[in-house]
Amino acid sequence: LLVAGVAVITFVTTNYRQSADANEAVSDRKAAIMAVCQETNQKIRLISDYYMRPQVQNKMEERTQDLKSVVSPAKGVAVSNDFFPGWISTAFVCVYLWLGGKDVVEGKLQIGAFLATINAVKDIGDSFKDIFSSFLDVSKAIGPIRKATGLLNLPTCLPQLKTVNRQRRRFTKEILTPKEIKELRLSSGLC
């Protein structure tokens, strides 16, 4: 079991960057296609009036080809991620068949216990598949969470806005006399 856990963690850590890059490339290409669709939708009259439909179509075809070029590697990564836990499970069943079968032949292990243990090893392998899928789902969320955290931690411009506002107030107080301020308040209905 420890070997399976180490194998899963090793596979995920080595495959994480490739998987994240592939998914990010697909997302970027889809966003580019959506940008073309939105721009076309907003400017459909202009495109129609100036007979620019072929140019828009060419742009959309280019973006679609870009998407196709990155979808294939992303699907390959997804397939290897889907099959890896099954390979681990099969490898463990094979190892146990070899070791346990040897013990059955030598008489150290009864056949019923051997068959029951094979089913247990197979079930453990299936559990590792679920754990691995969950681990991949968590690893997919790390990139977007990292980006959102970075955006939320950007510096604000509040000190600069506060300085500008104070300068405006000071300028207003210097320009307007108390009498003019009172007249403005009366005319605006604030007083």
Kinemage of the C-alpha trace (Angstrom):
@kinemage 1
@onewidth
@group {chain A} dominant
@subgroup {mainchain}
@vectorlist {calphas} color= white
{ca leu a 1} P 0.000 0.000 0.000
{ca leu a 2} L 2.829 2.354 0.833
{ca val a 3} L 4.406 1.683 -2.561
{ca ala a 4} L 1.099 2.500 -4.299
{ca gly a 5} L 0.775 5.758 -2.365
{ca val a 6} L 4.333 6.753 -3.229
{ca ala a 7} L 3.745 5.818 -6.877
{ca val a 8} L 0.573 7.929 -7.054
{ca ile a 9} L 2.205 10.943 -5.392
{ca thr a 10} L 5.280 10.636 -7.627
{ca phe a 11} L 3.150 10.403 -10.755
{ca val a 12} L 1.004 13.381 -9.796
{ca thr a 13} L 3.955 15.593 -8.885
{ca thr a 14} L 5.845 14.786 -12.069
{ca asn a 15} L 2.757 15.004 -14.260
{ca tyr a 16} L 1.177 18.053 -12.565
{ca arg a 17} L 3.039 20.751 -14.515
{ca gln a 18} L 2.387 19.064 -17.853
{ca ser a 19} L -1.285 18.599 -17.019
{ca ala a 20} L -1.694 22.161 -15.748
{ca asp a 21} L 0.068 23.633 -18.802
{ca ala a 22} L -2.069 21.578 -21.186
{ca asn a 23} L -5.306 22.602 -19.453
{ca glu a 24} L -4.211 26.247 -19.330
{ca ala a 25} L -3.415 26.242 -23.056
{ca val a 26} L -6.856 24.817 -23.846
{ca ser a 27} L -8.518 27.428 -21.616
{ca asp a 28} L -6.572 30.252 -23.261
{ca arg a 29} L -7.566 29.091 -26.752
{ca lys a 30} L -11.214 28.780 -25.732
{ca ala a 31} L -11.085 32.296 -24.294
{ca ala a 32} L -9.643 33.562 -27.584
{ca ile a 33} L -12.512 31.950 -29.498
{ca met a 34} L -15.040 33.493 -27.110
{ca ala a 35} L -13.400 36.897 -27.577
{ca val a 36} L -13.848 36.636 -31.347
{ca cys a 37} L -17.488 35.558 -30.883
{ca gln a 38} L -18.231 38.420 -28.500
{ca glu a 39} L -16.519 41.020 -30.672
{ca thr a 40} L -18.338 39.736 -33.742
{ca asn a 41} L -21.648 39.832 -31.925
{ca gln a 42} L -21.065 43.394 -30.735
{ca lys a 43} L -19.979 44.644 -34.159
{ca ile a 44} L -22.203 42.590 -36.446
{ca arg a 45} L -23.684 45.654 -38.160
{ca leu a 46} L -20.250 47.086 -38.877
{ca ile a 47} L -19.001 43.736 -40.167
{ca ser a 48} L -22.052 43.382 -42.368
{ca asp a 49} L -21.949 46.961 -43.688
{ca tyr a 50} L -18.273 46.757 -44.659
{ca tyr a 51} L -18.447 43.191 -45.991
{ca met a 52} L -15.946 41.873 -43.474
{ca arg a 53} L -17.504 38.455 -42.924
{ca pro a 54} L -14.674 36.576 -44.726
{ca gln a 55} L -12.047 38.244 -42.493
{ca val a 56} L -14.003 37.390 -39.357
{ca gln a 57} L -14.470 33.834 -40.579
{ca asn a 58} L -10.719 33.507 -41.241
{ca lys a 59} L -9.959 34.820 -37.768
{ca met a 60} L -12.360 32.314 -36.228
{ca glu a 61} L -10.879 29.457 -38.261
{ca glu a 62} L -7.368 30.404 -37.088
{ca arg a 63} L -8.475 30.396 -33.462
{ca thr a 64} L -10.244 27.056 -33.941
{ca gln a 65} L -7.106 25.525 -35.474
{ca asp a 66} L -5.080 26.837 -32.518
{ca leu a 67} L -7.542 25.122 -30.183
{ca lys a 68} L -7.328 21.855 -32.099
{ca ser a 69} L -3.524 21.914 -31.862
{ca val a 70} L -3.569 22.082 -28.049
{ca val a 71} L -6.565 19.821 -27.379
{ca ser a 72} L -4.783 16.692 -28.597
{ca pro a 73} L -1.873 16.887 -26.101
{ca ala a 74} L -4.322 17.767 -23.322
{ca lys a 75} L -6.410 14.692 -24.135
{ca gly a 76} L -3.241 12.554 -24.107
{ca val a 77} L -2.385 13.787 -20.625
{ca ala a 78} L -5.962 13.133 -19.491
{ca val a 79} L -5.865 9.574 -20.869
{ca ser a 80} L -2.599 8.804 -19.090
{ca asn a 81} L -4.082 10.250 -15.885
{ca asp a 82} L -7.152 8.027 -16.291
{ca phe a 83} L -5.213 4.820 -16.930
{ca phe a 84} L -2.422 5.193 -14.369
{ca pro a 85} L -4.408 4.035 -11.315
{ca gly a 86} L -5.607 0.983 -13.247
{ca trp a 87} L -2.015 0.141 -14.131
{ca ile a 88} L -1.012 0.418 -10.481
{ca ser a 89} L -3.877 -1.852 -9.430
{ca thr a 90} L -3.051 -4.426 -12.108
{ca ala a 91} L 0.631 -4.357 -11.157
{ca phe a 92} L -0.210 -5.055 -7.514
{ca val a 93} L -2.538 -7.920 -8.409
{ca cys a 94} L 0.205 -9.401 -10.621
{ca val a 95} L 2.820 -9.088 -7.877
{ca tyr a 96} L 0.481 -10.700 -5.387
{ca leu a 97} L -0.395 -13.470 -7.847
{ca trp a 98} L 3.271 -14.226 -8.204
{ca leu a 99} L 4.135 -14.058 -4.494
{ca gly a 100} L 0.871 -15.543 -3.213
{ca gly a 101} L 0.783 -18.221 -5.906
{ca lys a 102} L 4.253 -19.288 -4.869
{ca asp a 103} L 3.062 -19.561 -1.255
{ca val a 104} L -0.014 -21.596 -2.321
{ca val a 105} L 2.145 -24.020 -4.301
{ca glu a 106} L 4.523 -24.396 -1.356
{ca gly a 107} L 1.567 -24.946 0.998
{ca lys a 108} L 2.184 -21.861 3.135
{ca leu a 109} L -1.145 -20.283 2.131
{ca gln a 110} L -4.570 -21.798 1.561
{ca ile a 111} L -6.274 -21.247 -1.785
{ca gly a 112} L -9.337 -19.559 -0.216
{ca ala a 113} L -7.214 -17.026 1.640
{ca phe a 114} L -5.225 -16.443 -1.544
{ca leu a 115} L -8.357 -15.718 -3.609
{ca ala a 116} L -9.842 -13.502 -0.903
{ca thr a 117} L -6.605 -11.528 -0.685
{ca ile a 118} L -6.535 -11.079 -4.462
{ca asn a 119} L -10.027 -9.527 -4.284
{ca ala a 120} L -8.896 -7.308 -1.418
{ca val a 121} L -5.847 -6.159 -3.394
{ca lys a 122} L -8.087 -5.463 -6.403
{ca asp a 123} L -10.483 -3.436 -4.215
{ca ile a 124} L -7.585 -1.500 -2.742
{ca gly a 125} L -6.430 -0.719 -6.278
{ca asp a 126} L -9.907 0.584 -7.110
{ca ser a 127} L -9.784 2.750 -3.975
{ca phe a 128} L -6.467 4.145 -5.140
{ca lys a 129} L -8.157 5.074 -8.406
{ca asp a 130} L -10.717 7.150 -6.482
{ca ile a 131} L -8.000 8.724 -4.332
{ca phe a 132} L -5.938 9.484 -7.425
{ca ser a 133} L -8.918 11.110 -9.172
{ca ser a 134} L -9.564 13.263 -6.115
{ca phe a 135} L -5.901 14.205 -5.935
{ca leu a 136} L -5.990 15.256 -9.608
{ca asp a 137} L -9.114 17.348 -9.017
{ca val a 138} L -7.391 19.135 -6.144
{ca ser a 139} L -4.281 19.695 -8.249
{ca lys a 140} L -6.410 21.216 -11.030
{ca ala a 141} L -7.802 23.749 -8.572
{ca ile a 142} L -4.394 24.891 -7.328
{ca gly a 143} L -3.580 27.010 -10.403
{ca pro a 144} L -6.803 29.044 -10.444
{ca ile a 145} L -6.699 29.508 -6.669
{ca arg a 146} L -3.098 30.731 -6.929
{ca lys a 147} L -4.106 33.256 -9.619
{ca ala a 148} L -7.127 34.472 -7.644
{ca thr a 149} L -5.016 34.858 -4.520
{ca gly a 150} L -2.448 36.851 -6.478
{ca leu a 151} L -5.156 39.146 -7.843
{ca leu a 152} L -6.717 39.657 -4.434
{ca asn a 153} L -3.338 40.537 -2.926
{ca leu a 154} L -2.429 43.205 -5.473
{ca pro a 155} L -1.749 46.609 -3.959
{ca thr a 156} L -4.646 49.041 -3.992
{ca cys a 157} L -4.612 52.630 -5.186
{ca leu a 158} L -6.525 53.847 -2.131
{ca pro a 159} L -3.661 55.974 -0.706
{ca gln a 160} L -3.271 57.797 -4.039
{ca leu a 161} L -7.026 58.384 -4.295
{ca lys a 162} L -7.089 59.665 -0.724
{ca thr a 163} L -4.286 62.116 -1.518
{ca val a 164} L -6.084 63.355 -4.639
{ca asn a 165} L -9.332 63.798 -2.700
{ca arg a 166} L -7.585 65.814 0.024
{ca gln a 167} L -5.972 68.019 -2.630
{ca arg a 168} L -9.391 68.625 -4.206
{ca arg a 169} L -10.912 69.564 -0.843
{ca arg a 170} L -8.034 71.903 -0.049
{ca phe a 171} L -8.329 73.507 -3.489
{ca thr a 172} L -12.097 73.907 -3.060
{ca lys a 173} L -11.665 75.545 0.350
{ca glu a 174} L -9.061 77.925 -1.054
{ca ile a 175} L -11.190 78.924 -4.032
{ca leu a 176} L -14.604 79.232 -2.428
{ca thr a 177} L -15.362 81.655 0.391
{ca pro a 178} L -17.651 80.630 3.258
{ca lys a 179} L -20.398 82.795 1.744
{ca glu a 180} L -20.144 80.980 -1.605
{ca ile a 181} L -20.210 77.615 0.156
{ca lys a 182} L -23.390 78.625 2.005
{ca glu a 183} L -25.025 79.723 -1.267
{ca leu a 184} L -24.091 76.431 -2.914
{ca arg a 185} L -25.589 74.470 -0.038
{ca leu a 186} L -28.818 76.480 -0.166
{ca ser a 187} L -29.126 76.127 -3.943
{ca ser a 188} L -28.491 72.387 -3.815
{ca gly a 189} L -30.950 71.833 -0.978
{ca leu a 190} L -28.369 70.441 1.459
{ca cys a 191} L -28.947 73.039 4.131
